[in-house]
Amino acid sequence: MSLLPSISMMLASLIGPAAGDQDSLPSSSLITSSADEKMQKMAPQGTFLGLDHDLSGCLTEGVVVFWARERIQAKLADLIQFCRNTQSLPPGIASKIYGIANFFEQGVWGRVGAGGLAAIKERQYSRGTTLTDSIRSCFEVLEAIMSVRPQRTVDVFPASCQRFCVASDAALEIPQQGSGGFLIVWLDVPERREAFVANIPSALYSLWLPGDRKIAQLELMMVLYGLLSRPADFRNRRGIWFIDNVAALMCLIRGRSDNPDLERIANMIHIALFSLRCWCFWEWIPSKSSWSDSISRLGIHDPWSLNNCFDLFEAHFPLFLWSLPLRALILFFEYL
């Protein structure tokens, strides 16, 4: 039985047909033919294409919950343990782990499971077998995800929650002397408007790989600065976030990047969003149309935010967060 008919029939059985309306009953034509061993009896919980789905919260919470089936988790854990026992990771095993992890990601909240696997990906195409520290870190990421279980949720009905609108930007005219800021509109009653100027210490650049072109990193960092500045306000909200840097935007959407610094920042952002249960729609905006362009360059002297009734604040990033593992990051953001 396909997942869509299963959801439709489940909702119909919970709601019930209208009086005298025989057409509202699930049609047998919705059921696709399949082998007997693959058929499942209709139930609130089930498995389809390797993902467990839970429909029991459809009417009470308005969501369907997904998670990777137990057999996939067990296979992934067994492969990791095999590598630890043999102190090696051959390319063939790396391909298996990376393939399972990519499928496993389909049942994970947002893009939490997308990043942090670069070392395993690279091992697929190399001749080495040594179990490096980078590969061990990848294993720890996968094990943390399986332990924390950040389940993917899909809304059945429109979510009833507060909203926000953010625009962030950064500028880097001189190497290691960047600036940045962001503007937040809290769509409450009454509406609140807040402007933030990022405090970017020189020590931040030392966390990244050597190089002068770090504008994409700074653009992504503004999102992290924003979530750290008002975690209580972002919690359980949904909104739109405008960014004018395509590299940063694509990294957020995909949850991964060939650049390890960008991937790390994006991974931290998605971990923060999961911990705060905050959903963002990432939107590209031309630089000349970005209403955060001025504050990213002029800082506290930005006239646009002042003229449009934004309250001004300073934003900070605790450098110790950069080295925290996934599980610790989740606990940190949940505590905020």
RATA-V426321 format. One record per pair of residues at least 12 apart in sequence whose ideal C-beta (glycine too) atoms are under 10 Angstrom apart, sorted by the first residue. I is the first residue (numbers start at 1). GAP is how many residues later the second one is. Records with the same first field share a line. If there is no record, write none. Layout:
# RATA-V426321
I = GAP, GAP
This chain:
# RATA-V426321
1 = 29, 30, 31, 32, 33, 37, 38, 39, 40, 41, 45, 47
2 = 28, 29, 30, 32, 46, 47
3 = 43, 44, 45, 46, 48, 50, 52, 61, 63
4 = 26, 28, 44
5 = 21, 22, 23, 24, 25, 26, 27, 37
6 = 20, 24, 25, 34, 36, 37, 40, 42, 47, 49
7 = 41, 46, 48, 51, 57, 147, 149
8 = 18, 19, 22
9 = 16, 17, 18, 21, 22, 33, 46
10 = 16, 32, 33, 34, 36, 43, 45, 46, 48, 49, 54
11 = 15, 44, 47, 48, 145
12 = 12, 13, 14
13 = 12, 13, 29, 31
14 = 30, 41, 42, 44, 45, 46
15 = 43, 44
26 = 16
42 = 13
43 = 12, 13
44 = 12, 13, 14
45 = 20
47 = 21, 22, 23, 24
48 = 18, 21
49 = 20, 54, 57
50 = 18, 19, 21, 22, 50, 53, 54, 56, 57
51 = 15, 16, 17, 18, 21, 52, 53, 55, 56, 101
52 = 13, 14, 15, 16, 17, 18, 20, 55, 99
53 = 12, 13, 14, 54, 99, 101
54 = 12, 13, 97, 99
55 = 101
57 = 96, 99
58 = 98, 99
59 = 97, 98
61 = 92, 94, 95, 96
62 = 91, 92, 93, 94, 95, 96, 97, 98
63 = 88, 89, 90, 91, 92, 93, 94, 96
64 = 88, 89, 90, 91, 92
65 = 42, 44, 86, 87, 88, 89
66 = 40, 41, 42, 43, 85, 86, 87, 88
67 = 37, 39, 40, 41, 42, 79, 82, 83, 84, 85
68 = 32, 33, 35, 36, 37, 38, 39, 40, 45, 77, 78, 81, 83, 84
69 = 35, 38
72 = 28, 29, 31, 32, 35, 74
73 = 27, 31, 34, 69, 72, 73, 76
74 = 72
75 = 21, 22, 25, 29
76 = 20, 21, 24, 25, 27, 28, 63, 66, 67, 69, 70
77 = 62, 65, 66, 69
79 = 14, 15, 17, 18, 21, 22, 60, 63
80 = 13, 17, 55, 56, 58, 59, 60, 62, 63, 66
81 = 58, 62
82 = 15
83 = 14, 37, 46, 48, 52, 53, 56
84 = 47, 52, 55
86 = 43, 45
87 = 42, 43, 44
88 = 40, 41, 42, 43, 47
89 = 30, 31, 34, 35, 37, 39, 40, 41, 42, 43, 46, 47, 49, 50
90 = 33, 34, 37, 38, 39
91 = 31, 32, 33, 34, 35, 36, 37, 38
92 = 31, 32
93 = 27, 30, 31, 36
94 = 23, 25, 26, 27, 28, 29, 30, 31, 32, 34, 35, 41, 44
95 = 25, 26, 28, 29, 30
96 = 24, 28
97 = 20, 23, 24, 26, 27, 38, 41, 42, 45
98 = 19, 22, 23, 24, 25, 26, 40
99 = 25
100 = 42
101 = 12, 13, 15, 16, 19, 20, 37, 40, 41, 44
102 = 12, 15, 19
104 = 38, 41, 42
105 = 12, 40, 47, 150, 151
106 = 46
107 = 42, 43, 44, 45
108 = 37, 38, 40, 41, 42, 43, 44, 147, 162, 166
109 = 36, 39, 40, 41, 42, 43, 44, 161, 162, 164, 165, 166, 168, 170
110 = 40, 42, 43, 145, 159, 160, 161, 163, 164, 168, 169, 170
111 = 140, 141, 142, 143, 144, 145, 155, 156, 158, 159, 160, 162, 163
112 = 29, 32, 33, 36, 38, 40, 143, 155, 158, 159, 161, 162, 163, 214, 218
113 = 28, 29, 31, 32, 33, 37, 39, 142, 143, 154, 157, 213
114 = 139, 140, 141, 142, 143, 149, 152, 153, 156
115 = 26, 136, 139, 140, 141, 142, 145, 147, 148, 149, 150, 151, 152, 153, 154, 155, 156, 211
116 = 18, 21, 22, 24, 25, 26, 28, 29, 139, 140, 144, 147, 148, 151, 155, 209, 210
117 = 18, 20, 21, 22, 24, 25, 139, 146, 150
118 = 16, 17, 19, 20, 138, 139, 140, 141, 142, 145, 146
119 = 13, 14, 15, 16, 17, 18, 19, 20, 141
120 = 14, 15, 17, 18, 19, 21, 22
121 = 17, 135, 137
122 = 12, 13
123 = 12, 15
134 = 126
137 = 188, 189
140 = 185, 186, 187
141 = 126, 184, 185, 186
142 = 184
143 = 183, 184
144 = 127, 181, 182, 183, 184, 185, 186
145 = 181, 182, 185
147 = 179, 180
148 = 123, 126, 127, 178, 179, 182, 183
150 = 120, 121, 124, 125, 176, 180
151 = 123
153 = 124, 126
155 = 83, 124
159 = 77, 78, 79, 120
161 = 75, 76, 77, 78, 116, 117, 118
162 = 24, 25, 26, 27, 71, 72, 73, 74, 75, 76, 77
163 = 22, 23, 24, 25, 74, 75, 76, 77
164 = 20, 21, 22, 23, 24, 28, 62, 66, 69, 70, 73, 74, 75, 76, 77, 114, 116
165 = 18, 19, 20, 21, 22, 26, 28, 74, 75, 76, 77, 118, 126
166 = 16, 17, 18, 19, 20, 28, 30, 56, 57, 60, 61, 64, 68, 73, 74, 75, 76, 77, 114, 126
167 = 14, 15, 16, 17, 18, 55, 73, 74, 75, 76, 77, 116, 118, 122, 123, 124, 125, 126, 128, 129
168 = 12, 13, 14, 15, 16, 28, 30, 50, 51, 52, 53, 54, 55, 56, 57, 58, 73, 74, 75, 76, 77, 80, 122, 124, 127, 128, 147
169 = 12, 13, 14, 29, 49, 50, 53, 73, 74, 75, 76, 116, 118, 121, 122, 123, 124, 125, 126, 127, 128
170 = 12, 28, 30, 44, 45, 46, 47, 48, 49, 50, 51, 52, 55, 73, 74, 75, 78, 122, 123, 126, 127
171 = 44, 47, 48, 122, 125, 126, 127, 128
172 = 28, 40, 41, 42, 43, 44, 45, 46, 47, 124
173 = 42, 124
174 = 38
175 = 30, 36, 37, 38, 39
176 = 24, 26, 28, 29, 30, 36, 38
177 = 23, 25, 28
178 = 20, 22, 26, 27, 36, 37, 39, 40, 41, 43, 118
179 = 18, 19, 20, 21, 39, 116, 117, 118, 119, 120
180 = 16, 17, 18, 19, 20, 35, 38, 39, 41, 42, 45, 112, 115, 116, 117, 119, 135
181 = 14, 15, 16, 17, 41, 44, 45, 111, 112, 113, 114, 115, 116, 117, 118, 119, 121, 124, 131, 132, 133, 134
182 = 12, 13, 14, 15, 16, 40, 41, 43, 44, 47, 59, 60, 61, 110, 113, 114, 133
183 = 12, 13, 43, 59, 107, 108, 109, 111, 112, 113, 119, 121, 122, 125, 127
184 = 12, 42, 45, 46, 49, 50, 55, 57, 108, 126, 127, 129
185 = 54, 55, 106, 123, 125
186 = 44, 47, 48, 51, 53
187 = 50, 52
188 = 45, 49
191 = 118
192 = 41, 117, 118, 119
193 = 112, 115, 116, 117, 118
194 = 32, 35, 36, 39, 111, 116, 117, 118, 119
195 = 97, 99, 100, 104, 105, 107, 109, 110, 111, 113, 114, 115, 116, 117, 118, 120
196 = 26, 29, 30, 33, 34, 96, 99, 109, 114, 115, 116, 117, 118, 119, 120
197 = 28, 98, 99, 101, 102, 103, 104, 105, 108, 115, 116, 117, 118
198 = 20, 23, 24, 26, 27, 28, 31, 97, 98, 101, 116, 117, 118, 119
199 = 26, 100, 115, 116, 117, 118
200 = 18, 21, 22, 25, 115, 116, 117
201 = 115, 116, 118
203 = 116
204 = 13, 14, 17, 113, 115, 118
205 = 12, 13
206 = 113
207 = 54, 57, 58, 110, 112, 114, 115, 116
208 = 13, 51, 52, 53, 54, 56, 57, 114
209 = 50, 51, 52
211 = 48, 50
214 = 47, 48
215 = 30, 32, 33
216 = 29, 30, 31, 32, 33, 34, 35, 41, 43, 45, 46, 49
217 = 28, 30, 31, 34, 42, 44, 45, 47, 48
218 = 27, 30, 47, 78
219 = 24, 25, 26, 27, 28, 29, 30, 32, 33, 43, 46, 77
220 = 23, 25, 27, 28, 29, 31, 32, 37, 41, 42, 43, 44, 45, 46, 48, 49
221 = 27, 40, 44, 47, 48, 94, 96
222 = 19, 21, 23, 26, 70, 74, 93, 95
223 = 18, 20, 25, 29, 42, 43, 45, 46, 49, 50, 57, 59
224 = 41, 42, 44, 45, 48, 91, 93, 97
225 = 89, 90, 91, 92
226 = 15, 43, 46, 54, 89
227 = 41, 42, 44, 45, 46, 48, 49, 51, 53, 106, 109
228 = 40, 44, 87, 88, 89, 90, 93, 104, 105, 108
229 = 84, 85, 86, 87, 88
230 = 46, 83, 85, 106
231 = 41, 44, 45, 47, 101, 102, 103, 104, 105
232 = 44, 104
233 = 43, 45
234 = 38, 39, 42, 43, 44, 46, 99, 102
235 = 40, 41, 42, 43, 98, 99, 101
236 = 40, 41, 42, 43
237 = 39, 40, 41, 42, 43
238 = 39, 40, 41, 42, 43
239 = 39, 40, 41, 42
240 = 40, 41, 42, 43
241 = 39, 40, 41, 42, 44
242 = 39, 40, 41, 42, 43, 44, 47, 48, 49, 50
243 = 39, 40, 41, 42, 47, 49
244 = 40, 41, 42, 43, 44, 45, 46, 48, 49, 52
245 = 39, 40, 42, 45
246 = 38
247 = 12, 15
248 = 14, 17, 18, 34, 36
249 = 33, 34, 35, 36
250 = 12, 16, 32, 34
251 = 12, 14, 15, 16, 18, 31
252 = 13, 14, 17, 18, 21, 28, 30
253 = 13, 29, 31
254 = 12
255 = 12, 14, 15
261 = 61
264 = 58
265 = 57
267 = 59, 62
268 = 53, 54, 56, 58, 61, 65
271 = 53, 55, 56, 57, 58, 59, 61, 62
272 = 49, 57, 58, 60, 61, 62, 64
273 = 60
274 = 55, 56, 59, 60
275 = 54, 55, 56, 57, 58, 59, 60, 61
276 = 57, 58, 60
277 = 57
278 = 55
291 = 13, 14, 17, 19
292 = 12, 13
295 = 15, 17
299 = 13, 15
300 = 12, 13, 14
318 = 14
320 = 12
321 = 12
